[in-house]
Amino acid sequence: MVFWHKSLYMDNLLLKTENLSFGYSKSIPPIVFKDLQIAVGNHLLLLGNSGTGKTTLLNLLSGLSKPTQGKVWINNIDIYELQSSKLDTFRGQHIGFIFQEAHLIKNLTIEENIRLAQNLAKKKENKEAVLEVLEKVQLKDKANSYPDELSRGQLQRAAIARAVINGPMLLVADEPTAALDDTNTQLVLDLLLQTASTYGATLLIATHDKRIKDHFANTYQL
């Protein structure tokens, strides 16, 4: 069931979908998704078991996969009406991604990885901003370290820093706690919520991890 906050108004929508579906092949019926609306600041949990289409839906919402049918609007922009290069730029500037694995480039330092995110979004590289965001996730002392020199928890914090460096409207996390114990699950969840609040981003988490369900008033069940 989907619960919407009482303050949801059309002019406050960050994300909206309509008649969204995705087919992997002509021989398999497409996955059909219920219409979705997310108001600015109303964090949402996409909850479902493995294989229910959580990652597919995240990819559609963030412009990584094109739907078989339907539309996705972010900040009143129909993202699939954008040409591929403009969509790439839009995504880099307005959507931050956090995955179960950090996916940092191993031969770049942590600072360089984050500056690369600025560059890909066609924004001017800003070392001062990078160090500021690293300080917020308690990694400023690791700016010149390489990914293989960091612990798993530190890598996750570096990935969060990279996700928010461009001031995204939408912060997307795919199974960020799946491989973590209860203590680290709580630490990561607290950090995600705190970071989203600090940068004014709306948080969208896809997971099968029912441990974090009670932290979200808004859920979308797959």
N, C-alpha and C positions, 0 to 999 in steps of 0.2 A: 504494500500500500504506500502511496505517496502522500506525505503530509506537507502542506504549504503554510508558511508563516502568514499570520493574519495581515501583515503589513504589505503583502505582495500586490503591487499595482503594475499595470502594463508599462508605465513610463519608468519603472524601476527594474525592469528585466535586464539581466545580464545575458542570459542564454535561453533560447527557445528552440524546440524542434517541432516538426509537423510531418506526420505520415512517414516516419523514417524506417527504412528497411535496408538490409544488406544481404546479398547472396554470394556465396563462395563459388558456386558453379550452377550451371543450368539444370543439372540433375538433382540438386538438393534444394528444397524449399528455402526461401530467404528467411532470415531472422527479422521479425517485425517488432519494433520497439514502441511502447506507449509514448505518447507525446510528453514532453518534458519542459518544465519551466523553472528557471533558477533566478531568484531576485538577487540583486547586489547585496553581498554580505551574508546571504543565507547559505551557509555551508551545507553540502549535500553528500550523502553516503549512497553509492550504488552497491547494493548488497545482493549477492547471489553465489551459488555454488560454482565450482570449476566447470567450464563448458557452457555456461548460460549466456555468454555474450558480453561480459563486462568490458573486456579489453577492446572488443569490436566496437562497442558503443563509445568508449573513450576515444578511439581512433576517429570515429565519425564526428564526434563533438569537437575535436581539436583540428580537424582538417587533414589528418594523416591518411584517411581512407575515404573514398568517395562513395556515397550511398547508392544503392540500386534505385532507390526512390526516396523522395522527401527532401526536406530543407532543414538547414541549421542556421540560426541567426545568433551572432555574438555582438552585443552592443548595437543592435539594430542593423548589423551588416550581414547579408546573406553570404556566408563565407565561400560557398561553392559557385558563386557568380564571379569570384575573383580569379584572375588568371594565375597560373601555377606560381610564378615568381612573386606576384603580389600576395598570394596566400602564404607563401613561405615567410615573407617579411612580416605580414600581419601576425602569423603564429609566433614568430620569434620575438616580436615586440609586446604581445598581449597575453600569451599563454606560457606558463612555466610548467615543466614536466619533471616528475619525480617517479622513478621506477624502483622495483624491488632491488635491482642492482644499479650501482651508480653510473656505469658506462662512461667513466672519465677516460680521456686519452692518456695512455700510460707514459708517453714520452714528453708530456707537458706537465709543468708544475701545477699546483692547485690554482694559483693566481692566473696562470696562462689559460687553463681550462675555462675559467670564468670570464676572462677577457675575450676568449673566442666566442662565447655566447653573445657578448656585446657586438662583436664584429659580424656575426651571422645575422643579427637583427638589424644590421646596417646602422648601428649606433656607434658613436665615437667611443673608442676604448678609454676607460676612465679608471686608472689604477687606484685613485683615492676612494672611489665608490666600491671597488672590489674589496679593498682592505676593510672598508666600513662594514660591508655585509659579512665578511669573514669574521670580523670581531663580534657581530651579533650572534653568529652560530658557534662562537668560541673556538675559532680556527685561525685567528690572525697569525699565530706563531707557526702555522703550517703552510703559510702562503708560498714558500719556496720549496716545499716538499713535493715529492712525486706520489701518485696514487698508491703505489705498492709499499710506501712507507707509512701509510695510515691504517688504522684499525677499521673494522667494518662499520662501527658506529661513526667514526670520523668521516669515512667515505660518504655515508648517508647525509651527514651534515653538509659536506662539501657539495653534494648533489642538490641539496635544498638551497644553498647559497647561489649556485648556478641558476637554479630555477627562478629565483626572485630578483636577479641582478638587473633585469630590464623593467622592473616595476609592473609585472603582469596584472591584468584584471582577473584572470582565472588561473588558479594553481591546481594542476591535475596530478594526482598520485595514484599509481596502479600497484596494488598489493604492497604498500610500503612496510607492512608489519608481518607479512606472511611467514618469514623465516626467523622471527624474533621471539624471545621468551617474554613472559608477562611484564617483567620490569622494563626491558628495553622497548617493548610495545608502547607502554605508557610514556616513556621518555620521548620517543619519536612522535607520538600523537600530540603530546604537549608542545613539542617544538614546531610541528606543522601548524597547529592552531595559533600559537604565539606569533610565528612568522607571518602567517596570513593576516593577522590583526595588525602587525607592525607595518606591513606594506600595503594594507588596504585591499588585499586580494580575496576573492571568493574561492573557497577550497572545495574541490570535488575529488572524493576518494572512491575508488572501486576496490572491493575486497570481498572475500568469503569469510573473513575473520570476524566472527560475531562478538569478539571481546570488546570491540570499539563501538558497537551499535548504540550503547547507552549515551555516548558522547554527542550524538547527533539528533536534533529534533526533526530534521528532514531526511527521509530515506526514500530510495527508489528501488523497489524489489524486482529482480529479474528472475 
